[in-house]
Amino acid sequence: MTHSLATYESLTVGDAIPSLTLPPLSRLTLALYCGASGDHNPIHVDSDFARSAGMPDVFAHGMLSMAWLARVLTNWVPQSAIRAYSVRFAAITQVAETITCAGVVTEKFEVDGERRVRLSLKTANAQGQVKLSGDAVVAWP
């Protein structure tokens, strides 16, 4: 589902794109992601293993968090419009945390006649702690 603003001309630097707030991270989500991704590292699903590694509990896969953040883009523009996407991992996403994914327009420009938008992206928990920060470039559909 695309929630684009009316026109490229109406889009301005500083505009926020529609955010995405996910349900609290559950152990079931982690187990399902293990199966879907093929990443079966026990630190994400085995509490005893996570504690033996010095963690308080299991936690989200980095790529799961990155996928959530990508959804804020694909809710706004078609996936085929994404030209670049990168993230920096800032903090671990713990079980039961509610994560909000958000983006802000930082630049409008053209490349070979294609109108593009650069975005600053982040995920954060309910207390505002940033978990991922990133950037993306999308072609305006």
GIQUIPE-V134540 format. One record per residue. RES is the residue in one small letter. PSI is psi in radians with two decimals (NA if undefined). OMEGA is omega in degrees with one decimal (NA if undefined). Layout:
BEGIN
res=[RES | RES]
psi=[PSI | PSI]
omega=[OMEGA | OMEGA]
END
This chain:
BEGIN
res=[m | t | h | s | l | a | t | y | e | s | l | t | v | g | d | a | i | p | s | l | t | l | p | p | l | s | r | l | t | l | a | l | y | c | g | a | s | g | d | h | n | p | i | h | v | d | s | d | f | a | r | s | a | g | m | p | d | v | f | a | h | g | m | l | s | m | a | w | l | a | r | v | l | t | n | w | v | p | q | s | a | i | r | a | y | s | v | r | f | a | a | i | t | q | v | a | e | t | i | t | c | a | g | v | v | t | e | k | f | e | v | d | g | e | r | r | v | r | l | s | l | k | t | a | n | a | q | g | q | v | k | l | s | g | d | a | v | v | a | w | p]
psi=[2.22 | 2.33 | 0.87 | 2.66 | 2.88 | -0.91 | 2.81 | -0.68 | -0.56 | -0.24 | 2.29 | 2.69 | 2.33 | -0.27 | 2.38 | 2.47 | 2.82 | 2.26 | 2.95 | 2.09 | 2.21 | 2.77 | 2.80 | 2.41 | 2.18 | 2.79 | -0.60 | -0.78 | -0.74 | -0.76 | -0.75 | -0.68 | -0.65 | -0.84 | -0.74 | -0.64 | -0.38 | 0.07 | 1.71 | 0.51 | 2.13 | -0.28 | -0.30 | -0.22 | -0.25 | 1.82 | -0.71 | -0.76 | -0.79 | -0.77 | -0.66 | -0.36 | 0.09 | 0.14 | 2.66 | -0.47 | -3.12 | 2.85 | 2.92 | 2.54 | 2.48 | -0.69 | -0.46 | -0.79 | -0.69 | -0.67 | -0.71 | -0.79 | -0.63 | -0.52 | -0.54 | -0.56 | -0.87 | -0.26 | -0.31 | -0.73 | 2.81 | 2.60 | -0.61 | -0.25 | -0.21 | 2.15 | -0.49 | 2.58 | 2.18 | 2.67 | 2.82 | 2.25 | 2.18 | -0.61 | 2.74 | 2.41 | 2.02 | 2.74 | 2.45 | -0.10 | 2.49 | 2.17 | 2.36 | 2.30 | 2.35 | 2.79 | 2.64 | 2.40 | 2.24 | -0.27 | 2.57 | 2.34 | 3.02 | 2.54 | 2.04 | 0.73 | -0.07 | 2.17 | 2.30 | 2.76 | 2.26 | 2.42 | 2.55 | 2.28 | 2.73 | 2.73 | 2.57 | 2.65 | -3.13 | -0.39 | -0.01 | 0.05 | 2.12 | 2.26 | -0.71 | 2.53 | 2.62 | -3.10 | 2.66 | 2.69 | 2.27 | 2.55 | 2.42 | 2.14 | NA]
omega=[-176.8 | -179.6 | -176.9 | 170.6 | -171.2 | -176.8 | 175.4 | -179.2 | -178.2 | -179.6 | -179.6 | 175.2 | -177.3 | 177.1 | 174.6 | 172.0 | -178.8 | -179.2 | 179.1 | 175.5 | -176.1 | 174.1 | 177.8 | -179.1 | -178.8 | 175.0 | 177.3 | 178.3 | 179.4 | 179.8 | 178.8 | 179.0 | 176.5 | -179.4 | -177.0 | -174.3 | -173.3 | 178.2 | -175.3 | 178.0 | -175.8 | -180.0 | -179.6 | -176.3 | -176.2 | -176.5 | 179.7 | 179.0 | -179.1 | 179.0 | 179.4 | 177.0 | 176.6 | 178.5 | 178.9 | -178.8 | 174.5 | -177.3 | -175.2 | 170.2 | 175.7 | -178.2 | 174.8 | 178.1 | 178.4 | 178.0 | 177.1 | -178.4 | 177.3 | 179.0 | 177.6 | 175.9 | -175.6 | 170.1 | -174.9 | 179.0 | 175.9 | 179.4 | -178.9 | -180.0 | -177.7 | -179.7 | 178.4 | 179.6 | 177.1 | 179.4 | 171.1 | -179.4 | -174.6 | -177.8 | -179.0 | 174.7 | -175.4 | 173.5 | 176.7 | 177.3 | 173.1 | -174.9 | 173.4 | 178.4 | -175.3 | 178.1 | 179.9 | 176.8 | 178.5 | -178.5 | 170.4 | -178.0 | 177.9 | 174.2 | -179.7 | 177.6 | 179.0 | 177.8 | -176.8 | 179.3 | 174.0 | -177.5 | 167.5 | -174.3 | 173.3 | 165.3 | 178.6 | 175.5 | -176.0 | 178.7 | 178.2 | 178.6 | 180.0 | 179.2 | 176.1 | 167.8 | -176.6 | 179.7 | 174.6 | 171.0 | 177.1 | 172.2 | 179.5 | -176.1 | NA]
END
